[in-house]
């Protein structure tokens, strides 16, 4: 593959990676009428119901229903009646996670097209003609990582509704810490000194990012400092589940020589089937926080109605689905044709773009601690993966067996080292 094509694939990875996170946050920020009786949980019930009564009786402005939230224009142009489906924020992390699994499932379709020869490259066609047998395995091995994916992704999407898109992206670096400890416990690995040092630096970076969200939340967002801190903690804790998922794949999946696209696809299939089924009991589970009205754990029907009432939410959800598929494909291709180190660098560039975009559109104000935390996180990742960066620094090829960079497919947790689109995936660290 030529240099121009490599640049195009790398660009595709950065662009689709940015779209994935930003489209999800964009949908979270929008509002629309949904199911009858469902309202925004940012309104305490006493204020909310008093204003709703006033709204019906006196036809007051919609912003009176929840002054703290409806300062935006997301809900204009909709006719209300006295059996109102109230306008409220699109707060459906589990439904958005289902969309993410649809995107992963599409990777399985692409794999099948490649396997059938419809979109084989010349190299892949030669490999197929050489008589290499496809990997034989029981797809059930992906059930456990798919369940981890469900938990981890859903938690991260919940955290994303509470904090900034840039913080969401930065805090995912915590996976390095948890993966190190989990691999020691379950795989018996011994960490090197520079890996311990990298983990310490990453912890410092996480603390700085968390402080920036907590200290300056009041200046730039309708979310409170407590909301941001809660979201940040949820995202960091989710990385523990992702770390377990990565370790499981390293121990039980790589020995089957499974193609990366096929692995992502099977996790998408299991994840979609399980989470779609769970949406039914989630509808009947209610919880209450402080003075807020009891809410359903996930009201998918409300989410679908909101999507139907606000086409922009539909655009955000579709962008999430499409971008996750292209991001996984581009990321796998970058690792295969260039290097895993390049992929990690590109993922860091994506985080930087998300932060700049969030500032440009007014999703957050500039906080001097956040870029400091970001660069500390980058330094920690480089120190942790020092063995992989040595050839770039010294200019010498590393002939010893290398433990590859931990690079994660967007929200799937798949580790990628020597990955091919229709060849094997080696999850070794």
C-alpha positions as CSV (number, residue, x, y, z in Angstrom):
1,X,0.0,0.0,0.0
2,X,1.3,3.4,-1.0
3,X,2.1,6.3,1.3
4,X,-1.0,8.2,0.1
5,X,-3.3,5.3,1.0
6,X,-1.7,5.0,4.4
7,X,-2.3,8.7,5.1
8,X,-5.9,8.3,3.9
9,X,-6.5,5.3,6.3
10,X,-4.9,7.2,9.2
11,X,-7.0,10.2,8.5
12,X,-10.1,8.0,8.3
13,X,-9.3,6.6,11.7
14,X,-8.9,10.0,13.3
15,X,-12.0,11.5,11.7
16,X,-14.3,8.6,12.4
17,X,-12.9,8.3,15.9
18,X,-13.7,12.0,16.5
19,X,-17.2,11.6,15.0
20,X,-18.0,8.6,17.2
21,X,-17.4,10.4,20.5
22,X,-18.7,13.8,19.4
23,X,-21.9,12.4,17.8
24,X,-22.8,10.5,21.0
25,X,-22.2,13.7,23.1
26,X,-24.2,15.7,20.5
27,X,-27.2,13.4,20.8
28,X,-26.9,13.6,24.6
29,X,-27.1,17.4,24.4
30,X,-30.3,17.5,22.4
31,X,-33.9,17.4,23.6
32,X,-37.2,16.3,22.2
33,X,-40.7,15.2,23.3
34,X,-40.9,11.5,24.1
35,X,-43.3,9.3,25.9
36,X,-46.2,10.8,27.9
37,X,-45.3,11.7,31.4
38,X,-41.5,11.5,30.9
39,X,-39.7,14.7,31.8
40,X,-36.1,15.9,32.3
41,X,-34.6,14.5,35.5
42,X,-32.7,17.8,36.0
43,X,-35.9,19.3,37.3
44,X,-36.8,18.6,41.0
45,X,-40.4,17.3,41.1
46,X,-41.9,20.1,43.1
47,X,-40.7,22.9,40.7
48,X,-41.3,20.7,37.7
49,X,-45.0,19.9,38.4
50,X,-45.9,23.4,39.5
51,X,-44.5,24.8,36.3
52,X,-46.1,22.1,34.1
53,X,-49.5,22.9,35.7
54,X,-48.9,26.6,35.0
55,X,-47.8,25.7,31.5
56,X,-51.1,23.9,30.7
57,X,-53.4,26.4,32.4
58,X,-51.8,29.6,31.3
59,X,-49.9,28.5,28.1
60,X,-46.7,29.9,29.5
61,X,-43.4,29.6,27.7
62,X,-41.9,26.1,27.5
63,X,-38.8,27.3,29.3
64,X,-40.9,27.6,32.5
65,X,-41.3,23.8,32.7
66,X,-37.6,23.5,33.6
67,X,-35.7,26.8,33.6
68,X,-32.4,25.1,34.4
69,X,-32.5,23.0,31.2
70,X,-34.8,24.6,28.6
71,X,-32.6,27.6,28.0
72,X,-31.7,26.0,24.6
73,X,-33.7,25.9,21.4
74,X,-33.8,22.1,21.1
75,X,-37.5,21.8,21.7
76,X,-39.1,24.6,19.7
77,X,-41.7,24.0,17.1
78,X,-43.6,21.1,18.7
79,X,-47.3,21.3,19.4
80,X,-48.3,20.3,23.0
81,X,-51.7,19.3,24.3
82,X,-53.0,18.6,27.8
83,X,-51.8,15.0,27.6
84,X,-48.3,16.2,26.9
85,X,-45.3,14.2,25.9
86,X,-42.9,16.6,27.6
87,X,-39.7,17.8,26.1
88,X,-36.6,16.5,27.8
89,X,-33.0,15.6,27.2
90,X,-32.0,12.5,25.2
91,X,-30.7,10.6,28.1
92,X,-30.5,7.0,26.8
93,X,-27.0,5.6,27.3
94,X,-28.1,2.0,26.9
95,X,-30.0,2.7,23.7
96,X,-26.9,4.4,22.4
97,X,-24.8,1.4,23.3
98,X,-27.2,-0.8,21.3
99,X,-26.4,1.4,18.3
100,X,-22.7,1.0,19.0
101,X,-23.1,-2.8,18.9
102,X,-24.9,-2.5,15.5
103,X,-21.8,-0.7,14.2
104,X,-19.6,-3.6,15.6
105,X,-21.9,-6.1,14.0
106,X,-21.3,-4.5,10.6
107,X,-17.6,-5.5,11.0
108,X,-18.7,-9.1,10.9
109,X,-20.6,-8.4,7.6
110,X,-17.4,-6.8,6.1
111,X,-15.4,-9.8,7.2
112,X,-17.8,-12.2,5.5
113,X,-17.6,-10.1,2.3
114,X,-13.8,-10.3,2.5
115,X,-13.9,-14.0,3.2
116,X,-16.2,-14.7,0.3
117,X,-13.8,-12.9,-2.0
118,X,-16.1,-10.0,-2.9
119,X,-13.7,-7.3,-1.6
120,X,-10.4,-9.2,-1.4
121,X,-7.2,-7.2,-2.0
122,X,-4.5,-8.8,-4.2
123,X,-2.5,-9.8,-1.1
124,X,-5.6,-11.3,0.6
125,X,-6.5,-13.1,-2.6
126,X,-3.0,-14.7,-2.8
127,X,-3.3,-15.8,0.9
128,X,-6.7,-17.4,0.1
129,X,-5.3,-19.2,-3.0
130,X,-2.4,-20.5,-0.9
131,X,-4.9,-22.7,0.9
132,X,-4.6,-21.2,4.4
133,X,-7.4,-22.6,6.4
134,X,-9.7,-20.2,8.2
135,X,-9.6,-20.1,12.0
136,X,-11.9,-22.8,13.6
137,X,-13.4,-21.8,16.9
138,X,-16.6,-21.7,18.9
139,X,-18.1,-18.2,18.7
140,X,-19.3,-18.6,22.3
141,X,-15.7,-17.6,23.4
142,X,-16.8,-14.0,22.6
143,X,-19.7,-14.1,25.0
144,X,-17.7,-13.1,28.1
145,X,-15.9,-10.2,26.4
146,X,-19.2,-9.1,24.9
147,X,-20.8,-9.0,28.3
148,X,-17.8,-6.9,29.5
149,X,-18.3,-4.7,26.5
150,X,-22.0,-4.2,27.4
151,X,-21.1,-3.2,31.0
152,X,-18.1,-1.1,30.1
153,X,-19.7,0.7,27.2
154,X,-22.9,1.4,29.0
155,X,-21.0,2.8,32.0
156,X,-18.9,5.0,29.7
157,X,-22.0,6.4,27.9
158,X,-23.6,7.1,31.3
159,X,-20.4,9.0,32.3
160,X,-20.4,10.8,29.0
161,X,-23.9,12.3,29.7
162,X,-22.4,13.8,32.9
163,X,-19.0,15.1,31.8
164,X,-17.2,16.6,28.8
165,X,-16.5,14.7,25.6
166,X,-12.8,15.6,25.9
167,X,-12.6,14.4,29.5
168,X,-14.4,11.2,28.5
169,X,-11.7,10.5,25.9
170,X,-8.8,11.4,28.2
171,X,-10.0,9.4,31.2
172,X,-10.1,6.2,29.1
173,X,-6.3,6.1,29.5
174,X,-7.0,4.6,32.9
175,X,-7.2,1.3,31.1
176,X,-3.4,1.1,31.2
177,X,-3.4,1.0,35.0
178,X,-6.1,-1.7,35.3
179,X,-4.7,-3.8,32.5
180,X,-1.4,-3.9,34.2
181,X,-2.8,-5.1,37.5
182,X,-5.3,-7.5,35.9
183,X,-2.6,-9.1,33.7
184,X,-0.4,-9.6,36.7
185,X,-3.3,-11.3,38.6
186,X,-4.6,-13.5,35.8
187,X,-1.8,-13.9,33.4
188,X,1.1,-14.0,35.8
189,X,2.9,-11.2,34.0
190,X,5.7,-9.1,35.6
191,X,5.7,-5.4,34.9
192,X,9.0,-3.6,34.1
193,X,10.1,-0.6,36.0
194,X,9.2,1.8,33.1
195,X,5.7,0.3,33.0
196,X,5.2,0.9,36.7
197,X,6.5,4.5,36.2
198,X,4.1,5.0,33.3
199,X,1.2,3.8,35.4
200,X,2.1,6.3,38.1
201,X,2.3,9.2,35.6
202,X,-1.1,8.1,34.1
203,X,-2.6,8.3,37.6
204,X,-1.3,11.8,38.0
205,X,-2.8,12.8,34.7
206,X,-6.1,11.3,35.6
207,X,-6.2,13.3,38.9
208,X,-5.4,16.5,37.0
209,X,-8.1,16.0,34.4
210,X,-10.6,15.1,37.2
211,X,-9.7,18.3,39.2
212,X,-10.1,20.4,36.1
213,X,-13.7,19.1,35.6
214,X,-14.5,19.5,39.3
215,X,-13.0,22.9,40.0
216,X,-14.2,24.7,36.8
217,X,-17.5,22.9,36.1
218,X,-19.6,25.8,37.4
219,X,-18.0,28.2,34.9
220,X,-18.9,26.3,31.7
221,X,-21.8,23.9,32.0
222,X,-25.3,23.3,33.3
223,X,-23.9,20.2,35.0
224,X,-22.7,20.7,38.6
225,X,-19.2,19.8,39.8
226,X,-20.7,16.8,41.5
227,X,-22.1,15.6,38.1
228,X,-18.8,16.0,36.4
229,X,-17.0,14.2,39.2
230,X,-19.5,11.3,39.2
231,X,-19.2,11.0,35.4
232,X,-15.4,11.0,35.6
233,X,-15.5,8.3,38.3
234,X,-17.9,6.1,36.3
235,X,-15.7,6.3,33.2
236,X,-12.5,5.4,35.1
237,X,-14.3,2.5,36.9
238,X,-15.5,1.3,33.5
239,X,-11.9,0.9,32.4
240,X,-11.5,-1.9,35.0
241,X,-14.2,-3.9,33.1
242,X,-12.4,-3.1,29.8
243,X,-9.1,-4.3,31.3
244,X,-10.7,-7.6,32.3
245,X,-12.2,-7.9,28.8
246,X,-8.7,-7.3,27.2
247,X,-7.1,-9.8,29.5
248,X,-9.8,-12.4,28.7
249,X,-9.2,-11.9,25.0
250,X,-5.5,-12.2,25.4
251,X,-5.7,-15.4,27.3
252,X,-8.6,-17.2,25.6
253,X,-9.1,-15.6,22.2
254,X,-5.7,-15.1,20.5
255,X,-4.9,-18.8,20.6
256,X,-7.7,-19.4,18.1
257,X,-6.0,-17.1,15.5
258,X,-9.2,-15.2,15.1
259,X,-9.3,-12.4,12.5
260,X,-9.8,-9.0,14.1
261,X,-12.8,-7.9,12.1
262,X,-14.5,-11.3,12.9
263,X,-13.7,-10.9,16.6
264,X,-15.2,-7.4,16.7
265,X,-18.2,-8.6,14.7
266,X,-19.0,-11.5,17.0
267,X,-18.8,-9.3,20.0
268,X,-21.2,-6.9,18.2
269,X,-23.6,-9.7,17.6
270,X,-23.6,-11.0,21.2
271,X,-23.7,-7.5,22.6
272,X,-26.6,-6.4,20.4
273,X,-28.7,-9.5,21.2
274,X,-28.1,-9.3,25.0
275,X,-28.4,-5.6,25.5
276,X,-31.5,-5.4,23.2
277,X,-33.1,-8.1,25.4
278,X,-32.1,-6.3,28.6
279,X,-33.9,-3.1,27.4
280,X,-37.2,-4.9,28.2
281,X,-36.6,-5.5,32.0
282,X,-34.8,-2.1,32.1
283,X,-38.1,-0.5,31.2
284,X,-39.7,-1.8,34.3
285,X,-36.9,-1.0,36.7
286,X,-37.3,2.4,38.5
287,X,-35.0,4.4,40.6
288,X,-35.1,7.7,42.4
289,X,-32.3,10.2,43.2
290,X,-32.8,12.7,45.9
291,X,-35.8,15.0,45.2
292,X,-36.2,13.9,41.6
293,X,-39.1,12.0,40.2
294,X,-38.6,8.2,39.9
295,X,-37.1,7.3,36.5
296,X,-36.9,4.2,34.5
297,X,-33.5,2.5,34.2
298,X,-33.8,2.8,30.4
299,X,-37.0,3.8,28.6
300,X,-36.2,2.7,25.0
301,X,-39.7,3.6,23.8
302,X,-39.2,7.1,25.0
303,X,-35.9,7.2,23.2
304,X,-37.4,6.0,19.9
305,X,-40.1,8.6,20.2
306,X,-37.6,11.3,20.8
307,X,-35.6,10.2,17.8
308,X,-38.8,10.4,15.7
309,X,-39.6,13.9,17.0
310,X,-36.1,15.3,16.5
311,X,-34.4,14.2,13.4
312,X,-31.1,15.6,14.6
313,X,-31.0,13.0,17.3
314,X,-31.4,10.4,14.6
315,X,-28.5,11.9,12.7
316,X,-26.3,11.6,15.9
317,X,-27.3,8.0,16.5
318,X,-26.6,7.0,12.8
319,X,-23.3,8.8,12.9
320,X,-22.4,6.8,16.0
321,X,-23.3,3.5,14.3
322,X,-21.5,4.3,11.0
323,X,-18.4,5.8,12.6
324,X,-17.8,2.9,15.0
325,X,-17.7,0.5,12.0
326,X,-15.3,2.6,10.0
327,X,-13.1,3.5,13.0
328,X,-12.6,-0.2,13.9
329,X,-11.8,-1.0,10.2
330,X,-9.4,1.9,9.9
331,X,-7.7,1.2,13.2
332,X,-7.2,-2.4,12.4
333,X,-5.7,-1.5,9.0
334,X,-3.4,1.1,10.5
335,X,-2.0,-1.4,13.0
336,X,-1.6,-3.9,10.2
337,X,0.0,-1.7,7.6
338,X,1.9,0.9,9.7
339,X,2.3,0.1,13.4
340,X,0.5,-0.2,16.7
341,X,2.6,2.8,18.0
342,X,1.2,4.9,15.1
343,X,-2.3,3.9,16.1
344,X,-1.8,5.0,19.7
345,X,-0.4,8.3,18.5
346,X,-3.4,8.8,16.1
347,X,-5.7,8.0,19.0
348,X,-4.1,10.8,21.0
349,X,-4.5,13.2,18.1
350,X,-8.2,12.3,18.1
351,X,-8.4,13.2,21.8
352,X,-6.8,16.6,21.0
353,X,-9.3,17.3,18.2
354,X,-12.2,16.4,20.4
355,X,-11.0,18.8,23.0
356,X,-10.5,21.6,20.5
357,X,-13.9,21.0,18.9
358,X,-15.7,21.0,22.3
359,X,-14.1,24.4,23.0
360,X,-15.0,25.8,19.5
361,X,-18.7,24.9,19.8
362,X,-19.1,26.0,23.4
363,X,-19.6,22.6,25.0
364,X,-17.0,23.6,27.6
365,X,-14.8,26.6,28.5
366,X,-11.0,26.5,28.4
367,X,-9.6,25.0,31.6
368,X,-5.8,25.3,31.9
369,X,-5.6,22.1,33.9
370,X,-7.1,20.0,31.2
371,X,-4.4,20.3,28.6
372,X,-1.8,19.8,31.3
373,X,-3.6,16.6,32.4
374,X,-3.8,15.5,28.7
375,X,-0.1,15.8,28.1
376,X,0.7,14.1,31.4
377,X,-1.4,11.2,30.2
378,X,0.4,11.1,26.9
379,X,3.7,11.1,28.7
380,X,2.5,8.2,30.9
381,X,1.4,6.2,27.9
382,X,4.8,6.7,26.2
383,X,6.7,5.7,29.3
384,X,4.6,2.6,29.7
385,X,5.1,1.6,26.1
386,X,8.8,2.6,26.0
387,X,9.9,-0.7,24.5
388,X,7.8,0.0,21.5
389,X,9.0,3.6,21.1
390,X,12.7,2.7,21.4
391,X,13.1,1.8,17.6
392,X,11.6,5.2,16.7
393,X,14.0,7.0,19.1
394,X,17.2,5.1,18.4
395,X,16.4,4.3,14.7
396,X,17.3,0.7,15.3
397,X,15.0,-2.2,14.6
398,X,13.9,-4.1,17.6
399,X,14.7,-7.8,16.9
400,X,13.6,-9.1,20.2
401,X,10.0,-10.2,20.7
402,X,8.0,-7.1,21.4
403,X,5.1,-6.7,23.7
404,X,2.8,-4.7,21.5
405,X,1.2,-1.4,22.3
406,X,-2.2,-1.8,24.0
407,X,-4.5,-0.3,21.4
408,X,-8.2,-0.6,22.0
409,X,-10.9,-0.8,19.3
410,X,-13.4,1.8,20.1
411,X,-15.3,0.5,23.1
412,X,-14.6,-3.1,22.3
413,X,-11.4,-3.5,24.3
414,X,-9.8,-5.6,21.6
415,X,-6.0,-5.5,21.9
416,X,-4.3,-5.3,18.6
417,X,-0.7,-6.1,17.8
418,X,-0.1,-8.0,14.5
419,X,-3.5,-7.6,13.2
420,X,-4.8,-8.3,9.7
421,X,-8.2,-7.6,8.2
422,X,-8.8,-11.2,7.3
423,X,-5.7,-12.7,9.0
424,X,-5.0,-13.3,12.6
425,X,-5.2,-11.1,15.6
426,X,-2.6,-11.3,18.3
427,X,-3.7,-9.8,21.5
428,X,-0.3,-10.1,23.3
429,X,0.7,-7.0,25.2
